[in-house]
Amino acid sequence: MREQKIGHIEGIAPGAEFHRRKEVKRNALHRDTVRGISWLPDEDGQDVADAIVLQGGYDDDHDDWEFIRYTGASPDKDKYKDAGVPKLLQSQSWAYQDNATLVRSYERKHPIRVLRGWKGDPRYSPIDCYRYDGLYRIVAVRTALSKWPAPDGTPIEICQFDLKRLPDEDQDPTAIEQHIIDMLDQHEELVVLPQGEVLGADAEGEEEVAEGEVEGEKFPKRRTARIQRLVRDAAVARNVKAIHDGECQICGLRLVGPDGRPYSEGAHLRPLGTPHCGPDVEPNVLCLCPNCHVRLDIGAIVLEDDYSISVRAGASGGNILPKLRQTRQHKVHVDYIRYHREHWLGVPSGPSQE
């Protein structure tokens, strides 16, 4: 058992996945195996919230990855379910402990760990597990009217919280990531080229130099973000590749090495980082062979809303499937397909109704 605390849990990076709530609790990400809000005593002994779980909650909830609108909690006696959706018999109370701890964390500006389950918004939900998606901060607290009145028609007041995800550079690195960063800081050297140009030893080519930067300058913060991305991507991409057993979803190719293990790559339809700011979630990831990964990334291939594959630029010797290969366990969300297509074709698409 790890020690429960506020903020980052050492050794667990955003993107880490856990099959059941018992594993979530064992790793100190959340104190409970059922309830949505987790709390613990602060330094002064007063209880504060440290984590929430998004798992198909109230209709008043809204998840947009970077921004979350979250409904507070109520005692079990004040709730019922209608077609599997939780609803309230009476208004929520700010005095209820779970809600009071979230308010206290808002007042003290404590970060909140957010975990998503497989029953949440299909754009961001993991596959049959719980995923730790990093630190958020509560930016607003209010009393709001629920979309649904009580069974007798009485309006229901809810405790509503707005949360905003902290920037990637503020998501604390794990001990392993920090060790890598420290090693790079200790061993990085400058290479002087014959022409007198100075480049960092970890330079990766012109495409890595952002607008306004000067070749030769070193940007540790930028390198740190890249290291975090490599670690964070592993769990989500590994999950998708395992489901497809390394078979490319676009061409059907399955590459196998001498050791018998398949090789494939996780490709994001809506790319990570600026300016795209795509989420690192399974519905945004494809399992592709290296060739199809490149073709997707350069816009030579786009997907239609019905998951059919449109080839915009040919490649000799490459067979493309008529439709994206999918499984019941891994569903690619149409919002990311539309984003990728609009980016390359410049044709706006309406929002998904899913």
Secondary structure as UniProt FT lines:
FT   TURN            10..11
FT   TURN            14..15
FT   STRAND          17..18
FT   HELIX           21..26
FT   TURN            27..28
FT   STRAND          37..41
FT   TURN            43..44
FT   STRAND          47..54
FT   TURN            59..60
FT   STRAND          62..63
FT   STRAND          67..71
FT   HELIX           76..78
FT   STRAND          79..82
FT   TURN            83..84
FT   STRAND          85..88
FT   TURN            94..95
FT   HELIX           97..108
FT   STRAND          111..116
FT   TURN            118..119
FT   TURN            122..124
FT   STRAND          130..145
FT   TURN            151..152
FT   STRAND          157..165
FT   HELIX           168..170
FT   HELIX           175..187
FT   STRAND          190..192
FT   TURN            194..195
FT   STRAND          198..200
FT   TURN            201..202
FT   HELIX           206..208
FT   TURN            211..212
FT   TURN            215..216
FT   HELIX           220..244
FT   TURN            245..246
FT   TURN            249..251
FT   STRAND          254..256
FT   TURN            258..259
FT   STRAND          262..263
FT   STRAND          265..268
FT   TURN            274..276
FT   HELIX           282..284
FT   STRAND          285..288
FT   HELIX           290..297
FT   TURN            298..299
FT   STRAND          301..303
FT   TURN            305..306
FT   STRAND          308..311
FT   TURN            316..317
FT   HELIX           334..345
//
